[in-house]
């Protein structure tokens, strides 16, 4: 079964802890990814707050460089993919398909030229904000201001559409979300966000936002952080299943995928301790009498549809 995980922070995590991508003590490594038949992993260059205010582009380049090094060192098992044709080549060669993304539009430092050059380096998606305001928009923590896209942000969206990049609205303020929906000419994604109806965390999406994603042809990726799964702070695989059932019931079969946030989260649900556990989640869906076709959509086909459309 094809699996697409639309968000992880593994590259910045291995940079911090001094490990490598081949085998590590993180949530994701190549040795575990290779246990799946066909796997697409989005690797985010996360621009953390300490780098966001100064040197964001330099930090972005250092993270991209590390991913390139890891791919070069493990090229027999993983390859960078810039479109679906590349992914097919990876699958044919029994390789993991790696997609390079950015988490935090601070990376652009207010320049469309930076966006275009990052695209040429292989970046194929960008989470417009992290939790706080940047040159593009307000993040969810600053959402109380009511701010959405800035004038610069209103230039970024059409340019990403033109280039063929995935616009990612996870972390953006609600006003920013609606600005993007009204401006984009292509399907968008919320790479790692859940249902606010089931868990009130501001990082999650309202029913209206999820239905807007459906109308747009976009997809949200199921985030496995317990704080985004329930209001109690501890979670199990049952909480993840609850979000799947709710979102599918609300929006139908085509608006949900996987976006673990592995290695960017401080804890995981019981039964979903790392990428090796995705099979547990998918098997539980089959036990609940989800059709194999629907499970395949959630596992990866919904994100693949958007990838084919945008990239």
ROTI-261388 format. One record per residue (C-alpha): residue number from 1; residue in three letters; x, y, z. Coordinates in Angstrom, 2 decimals, padded with zeros to 5 digits. Example, Ala and Ser with C-alpha at 12.3 -4.5 7.8 and 13.67 -1.06 7.14 Angstrom:
<rs>
R, pos, code, xx, yy, zz
R, 1, Ala, 012.30, -004.50, 007.80
R, 2, Ser, 013.67, -001.06, 007.14
</rs>
This chain:
<rs>
R, pos, code, xx, yy, zz
R, 1, Unk, 000.00, 000.00, 000.00
R, 2, Unk, 001.28, 003.46, -000.89
R, 3, Unk, 001.80, 005.71, 002.14
R, 4, Unk, 002.29, 009.48, 002.01
R, 5, Unk, 003.24, 011.34, 005.20
R, 6, Unk, 002.94, 015.06, 004.52
R, 7, Unk, 004.99, 016.36, 007.44
R, 8, Unk, 007.89, 015.43, 009.69
R, 9, Unk, 010.69, 017.37, 011.40
R, 10, Unk, 013.24, 014.57, 011.27
R, 11, Unk, 016.01, 016.50, 009.52
R, 12, Unk, 016.16, 019.29, 012.09
R, 13, Unk, 015.89, 016.68, 014.86
R, 14, Unk, 018.86, 014.62, 013.66
R, 15, Unk, 020.84, 017.85, 013.25
R, 16, Unk, 020.11, 018.64, 016.89
R, 17, Unk, 020.78, 015.20, 018.35
R, 18, Unk, 023.74, 014.26, 016.16
R, 19, Unk, 022.19, 011.19, 014.54
R, 20, Unk, 021.69, 010.21, 010.91
R, 21, Unk, 018.77, 009.32, 008.70
R, 22, Unk, 019.80, 005.70, 008.09
R, 23, Unk, 019.10, 004.49, 011.64
R, 24, Unk, 018.35, 006.58, 014.70
R, 25, Unk, 016.36, 006.87, 017.91
R, 26, Unk, 013.89, 009.34, 016.40
R, 27, Unk, 010.40, 008.63, 015.08
R, 28, Unk, 011.55, 008.14, 011.47
R, 29, Unk, 014.56, 006.56, 009.82
R, 30, Unk, 015.31, 004.87, 006.52
R, 31, Unk, 015.59, 001.41, 008.04
R, 32, Unk, 011.94, 001.58, 009.17
R, 33, Unk, 010.62, 003.35, 006.08
R, 34, Unk, 012.07, 000.56, 003.94
R, 35, Unk, 009.64, -001.92, 005.52
R, 36, Unk, 006.85, -000.39, 003.43
R, 37, Unk, 006.35, -001.14, -000.25
R, 38, Unk, 005.96, 002.47, -001.47
R, 39, Unk, 006.52, 005.46, 000.78
R, 40, Unk, 006.51, 009.22, 000.24
R, 41, Unk, 007.92, 011.27, 003.12
R, 42, Unk, 007.73, 015.06, 003.22
R, 43, Unk, 010.80, 016.39, 005.05
R, 44, Unk, 010.31, 019.90, 006.42
R, 45, Unk, 013.00, 022.51, 006.90
R, 46, Unk, 011.57, 023.95, 010.13
R, 47, Unk, 012.48, 027.56, 010.83
R, 48, Unk, 012.29, 027.70, 014.63
R, 49, Unk, 011.65, 030.98, 016.49
R, 50, Unk, 015.32, 031.50, 017.35
R, 51, Unk, 016.16, 031.56, 013.63
R, 52, Unk, 012.99, 033.26, 012.40
R, 53, Unk, 013.99, 036.80, 013.34
R, 54, Unk, 017.52, 036.69, 012.01
R, 55, Unk, 019.27, 034.38, 009.57
R, 56, Unk, 016.15, 032.45, 008.51
R, 57, Unk, 017.30, 031.88, 004.94
R, 58, Unk, 020.76, 030.79, 006.07
R, 59, Unk, 019.15, 028.30, 008.46
R, 60, Unk, 016.90, 027.04, 005.67
R, 61, Unk, 019.89, 026.40, 003.42
R, 62, Unk, 021.72, 024.50, 006.17
R, 63, Unk, 018.74, 022.18, 006.68
R, 64, Unk, 018.34, 021.62, 002.94
R, 65, Unk, 022.06, 020.87, 002.72
R, 66, Unk, 021.74, 018.26, 005.47
R, 67, Unk, 018.88, 016.53, 003.66
R, 68, Unk, 020.93, 016.49, 000.46
R, 69, Unk, 023.85, 014.97, 002.35
R, 70, Unk, 021.66, 012.28, 003.88
R, 71, Unk, 020.17, 011.42, 000.48
R, 72, Unk, 023.63, 011.23, -001.08
R, 73, Unk, 024.87, 008.95, 001.71
R, 74, Unk, 021.84, 006.68, 001.32
R, 75, Unk, 021.10, 007.05, -002.40
R, 76, Unk, 020.54, 003.33, -002.81
R, 77, Unk, 017.40, 003.64, -000.65
R, 78, Unk, 016.06, 007.21, -000.94
R, 79, Unk, 015.77, 009.89, -003.62
R, 80, Unk, 014.60, 013.50, -003.77
R, 81, Unk, 011.36, 013.80, -005.75
R, 82, Unk, 010.08, 017.01, -007.32
R, 83, Unk, 006.95, 015.60, -009.02
R, 84, Unk, 004.94, 012.41, -009.37
R, 85, Unk, 007.10, 011.07, -012.22
R, 86, Unk, 010.08, 011.19, -009.86
R, 87, Unk, 008.04, 009.29, -007.28
R, 88, Unk, 007.24, 006.57, -009.79
R, 89, Unk, 010.95, 006.24, -010.52
R, 90, Unk, 011.61, 005.94, -006.79
R, 91, Unk, 008.98, 003.24, -006.37
R, 92, Unk, 010.32, 001.31, -009.36
R, 93, Unk, 013.78, 001.38, -007.77
R, 94, Unk, 012.42, 000.35, -004.35
R, 95, Unk, 013.44, 003.72, -002.93
R, 96, Unk, 011.78, 006.09, -000.48
R, 97, Unk, 010.43, 009.19, -002.20
R, 98, Unk, 011.58, 012.28, -000.29
R, 99, Unk, 009.78, 015.60, -000.80
R, 100, Unk, 011.49, 018.77, 000.44
R, 101, Unk, 009.28, 021.37, 002.14
R, 102, Unk, 009.68, 024.43, 004.34
R, 103, Unk, 007.86, 025.04, 007.62
R, 104, Unk, 007.75, 028.78, 008.14
R, 105, Unk, 007.64, 031.44, 005.43
R, 106, Unk, 010.28, 033.40, 007.37
R, 107, Unk, 012.66, 031.42, 005.15
R, 108, Unk, 011.91, 033.80, 002.27
R, 109, Unk, 012.96, 036.87, 004.25
R, 110, Unk, 010.31, 038.83, 002.37
R, 111, Unk, 011.63, 038.02, -001.10
R, 112, Unk, 009.92, 036.28, -004.02
R, 113, Unk, 013.40, 035.77, -005.48
R, 114, Unk, 014.18, 033.55, -002.49
R, 115, Unk, 011.00, 031.58, -003.16
R, 116, Unk, 011.99, 031.02, -006.78
R, 117, Unk, 015.54, 029.97, -005.91
R, 118, Unk, 014.33, 027.59, -003.20
R, 119, Unk, 012.03, 026.04, -005.78
R, 120, Unk, 015.05, 025.51, -008.04
R, 121, Unk, 016.75, 023.75, -005.13
R, 122, Unk, 013.89, 021.26, -004.96
R, 123, Unk, 011.49, 022.79, -002.43
R, 124, Unk, 007.97, 021.77, -003.41
R, 125, Unk, 005.82, 022.96, -000.52
R, 126, Unk, 005.77, 025.60, 002.17
R, 127, Unk, 003.87, 025.96, 005.43
R, 128, Unk, 003.20, 029.69, 005.19
R, 129, Unk, 003.66, 030.42, 008.89
R, 130, Unk, 004.59, 028.64, 012.05
R, 131, Unk, 002.60, 029.76, 015.10
R, 132, Unk, 003.56, 033.41, 014.97
R, 133, Unk, 003.27, 036.37, 012.62
R, 134, Unk, 005.79, 036.64, 009.79
R, 135, Unk, 006.12, 038.56, 006.52
R, 136, Unk, 003.41, 036.39, 004.89
R, 137, Unk, 000.61, 036.17, 007.47
R, 138, Unk, -000.36, 035.81, 011.12
R, 139, Unk, 000.11, 032.40, 012.72
R, 140, Unk, -002.48, 030.73, 014.93
R, 141, Unk, -001.02, 032.13, 018.16
R, 142, Unk, -001.26, 035.68, 016.80
R, 143, Unk, -004.70, 034.98, 015.34
R, 144, Unk, -006.32, 037.04, 018.10
R, 145, Unk, -005.29, 040.11, 016.11
R, 146, Unk, -007.59, 039.05, 013.27
R, 147, Unk, -004.77, 039.37, 010.76
R, 148, Unk, -004.58, 037.30, 007.61
R, 149, Unk, -002.30, 037.51, 004.59
R, 150, Unk, -000.05, 040.55, 004.30
R, 151, Unk, 000.48, 042.35, 000.97
R, 152, Unk, 003.63, 040.23, 000.53
R, 153, Unk, 001.65, 037.10, 001.36
R, 154, Unk, -000.79, 038.01, -001.38
R, 155, Unk, 002.14, 037.90, -003.81
R, 156, Unk, 003.48, 034.61, -002.45
R, 157, Unk, 000.32, 032.55, -003.06
R, 158, Unk, -000.03, 033.21, -006.82
R, 159, Unk, 003.72, 032.78, -007.27
R, 160, Unk, 003.60, 029.39, -005.55
R, 161, Unk, 000.64, 028.49, -007.78
R, 162, Unk, 002.62, 029.54, -010.86
R, 163, Unk, 005.74, 027.61, -009.87
R, 164, Unk, 003.82, 024.49, -008.89
R, 165, Unk, 004.34, 024.41, -005.12
R, 166, Unk, 002.05, 023.08, -002.42
R, 167, Unk, 000.56, 025.90, -000.33
R, 168, Unk, 000.31, 024.59, 003.24
R, 169, Unk, -002.10, 026.28, 005.68
R, 170, Unk, -001.25, 024.33, 008.84
R, 171, Unk, -000.26, 026.84, 011.56
R, 172, Unk, -001.80, 029.87, 009.83
R, 173, Unk, -004.42, 032.08, 011.52
R, 174, Unk, -008.05, 031.45, 010.62
R, 175, Unk, -008.24, 034.80, 008.80
R, 176, Unk, -005.13, 033.80, 006.86
R, 177, Unk, -006.71, 030.45, 005.97
R, 178, Unk, -009.71, 032.16, 004.40
R, 179, Unk, -007.49, 034.63, 002.55
R, 180, Unk, -005.59, 031.71, 001.02
R, 181, Unk, -008.79, 029.86, 000.09
R, 182, Unk, -010.07, 032.96, -001.68
R, 183, Unk, -006.78, 033.66, -003.47
R, 184, Unk, -005.35, 030.30, -004.52
R, 185, Unk, -005.85, 028.98, -008.03
R, 186, Unk, -004.82, 025.43, -007.06
R, 187, Unk, -005.67, 022.86, -004.38
R, 188, Unk, -003.96, 023.52, -001.04
R, 189, Unk, -003.03, 021.31, 001.89
R, 190, Unk, -003.06, 021.48, 005.67
R, 191, Unk, -000.16, 019.09, 006.03
R, 192, Unk, -000.59, 018.32, 009.75
R, 193, Unk, -003.89, 019.49, 011.28
R, 194, Unk, -006.87, 017.76, 012.89
R, 195, Unk, -010.51, 018.49, 013.73
R, 196, Unk, -011.18, 021.35, 016.16
R, 197, Unk, -014.59, 019.82, 016.88
R, 198, Unk, -012.89, 016.88, 018.59
R, 199, Unk, -009.95, 018.78, 020.08
R, 200, Unk, -010.16, 022.51, 020.72
R, 201, Unk, -006.46, 023.29, 020.18
R, 202, Unk, -006.04, 026.37, 017.94
R, 203, Unk, -003.83, 024.37, 015.57
R, 204, Unk, -006.82, 022.30, 014.49
R, 205, Unk, -009.38, 023.15, 011.79
R, 206, Unk, -013.05, 024.03, 012.20
R, 207, Unk, -015.75, 022.15, 010.32
R, 208, Unk, -016.07, 025.16, 008.00
R, 209, Unk, -012.36, 025.05, 007.20
R, 210, Unk, -012.43, 021.31, 006.54
R, 211, Unk, -015.43, 021.73, 004.22
R, 212, Unk, -013.62, 024.57, 002.43
R, 213, Unk, -010.65, 022.25, 001.89
R, 214, Unk, -013.02, 019.72, 000.38
R, 215, Unk, -014.46, 022.31, -002.01
R, 216, Unk, -010.94, 023.44, -002.92
R, 217, Unk, -009.88, 019.86, -003.70
R, 218, Unk, -007.29, 019.96, -000.94
R, 219, Unk, -006.29, 017.55, 001.83
R, 220, Unk, -005.51, 017.74, 005.54
R, 221, Unk, -002.96, 015.39, 007.10
R, 222, Unk, -003.78, 013.62, 010.37
R, 223, Unk, -001.45, 014.97, 013.06
R, 224, Unk, -000.42, 012.45, 015.74
R, 225, Unk, 000.49, 014.91, 018.51
R, 226, Unk, -001.67, 013.98, 021.54
R, 227, Unk, -002.34, 017.68, 022.27
R, 228, Unk, -004.00, 017.91, 018.85
R, 229, Unk, -005.97, 014.66, 019.28
R, 230, Unk, -007.84, 015.35, 022.52
R, 231, Unk, -008.10, 017.97, 025.24
R, 232, Unk, -006.56, 015.71, 027.87
R, 233, Unk, -003.00, 015.66, 026.57
R, 234, Unk, -002.58, 011.87, 026.46
R, 235, Unk, -003.81, 009.85, 023.53
R, 236, Unk, -004.01, 006.40, 022.02
R, 237, Unk, -004.58, 005.03, 018.56
R, 238, Unk, -008.33, 005.26, 019.28
R, 239, Unk, -008.08, 009.07, 019.38
R, 240, Unk, -006.46, 009.09, 015.95
R, 241, Unk, -009.23, 006.83, 014.66
R, 242, Unk, -011.84, 009.22, 016.08
R, 243, Unk, -010.44, 012.10, 014.03
R, 244, Unk, -010.37, 009.94, 010.92
R, 245, Unk, -013.97, 008.88, 011.42
R, 246, Unk, -015.14, 012.42, 012.10
R, 247, Unk, -013.36, 014.06, 009.16
R, 248, Unk, -014.41, 011.34, 006.71
R, 249, Unk, -018.02, 011.59, 007.91
R, 250, Unk, -017.92, 015.38, 007.50
R, 251, Unk, -016.06, 015.78, 004.21
R, 252, Unk, -016.20, 012.41, 002.48
R, 253, Unk, -013.38, 010.17, 001.33
R, 254, Unk, -011.11, 012.61, -000.47
R, 255, Unk, -010.06, 015.27, 002.09
R, 256, Unk, -007.97, 013.28, 004.61
R, 257, Unk, -004.44, 011.92, 004.52
R, 258, Unk, -001.54, 011.43, 006.93
R, 259, Unk, 000.67, 014.17, 008.35
R, 260, Unk, 002.26, 012.69, 011.45
R, 261, Unk, 004.42, 015.61, 012.65
R, 262, Unk, 006.86, 012.90, 013.73
R, 263, Unk, 010.04, 014.25, 015.32
R, 264, Unk, 008.35, 017.59, 015.76
R, 265, Unk, 006.14, 016.36, 018.59
R, 266, Unk, 007.14, 015.79, 022.19
R, 267, Unk, 005.05, 012.64, 022.63
R, 268, Unk, 003.06, 010.18, 020.53
R, 269, Unk, -000.20, 008.28, 021.02
R, 270, Unk, 000.02, 004.83, 022.53
R, 271, Unk, 000.29, 002.43, 019.61
R, 272, Unk, 001.71, 005.05, 017.23
R, 273, Unk, 005.20, 005.52, 018.62
R, 274, Unk, 006.93, 005.90, 015.27
R, 275, Unk, 006.67, 005.41, 011.54
R, 276, Unk, 006.82, 001.65, 012.04
R, 277, Unk, 003.32, 001.88, 013.55
R, 278, Unk, 001.45, 003.24, 010.53
R, 279, Unk, 000.51, -000.32, 009.63
R, 280, Unk, -001.23, -000.57, 013.03
R, 281, Unk, -003.41, 002.45, 012.19
R, 282, Unk, -004.31, 001.22, 008.72
R, 283, Unk, -005.09, -002.28, 009.97
R, 284, Unk, -007.40, -000.82, 012.63
R, 285, Unk, -009.31, 001.00, 009.90
R, 286, Unk, -009.76, -002.26, 008.01
R, 287, Unk, -011.01, -003.91, 011.22
R, 288, Unk, -013.62, -001.12, 011.46
R, 289, Unk, -014.87, -002.24, 008.02
R, 290, Unk, -013.41, 000.69, 006.14
R, 291, Unk, -013.12, -000.43, 002.54
R, 292, Unk, -009.64, -001.14, 001.23
R, 293, Unk, -010.21, 001.61, -001.33
R, 294, Unk, -010.91, 004.20, 001.37
R, 295, Unk, -007.95, 003.10, 003.48
R, 296, Unk, -005.71, 003.49, 000.42
R, 297, Unk, -007.02, 007.03, -000.08
R, 298, Unk, -006.24, 007.99, 003.52
R, 299, Unk, -002.87, 006.23, 003.44
R, 300, Unk, -001.64, 008.12, 000.41
R, 301, Unk, -003.85, 008.40, -002.63
R, 302, Unk, -005.56, 011.64, -001.56
R, 303, Unk, -002.22, 013.42, -001.21
R, 304, Unk, -000.99, 011.85, -004.45
R, 305, Unk, -003.99, 013.37, -006.24
R, 306, Unk, -003.01, 016.83, -005.05
R, 307, Unk, 000.67, 016.19, -005.83
R, 308, Unk, -000.22, 015.24, -009.42
R, 309, Unk, -002.43, 018.32, -009.74
R, 310, Unk, -000.02, 020.89, -008.28
R, 311, Unk, 003.52, 019.63, -008.90
</rs>
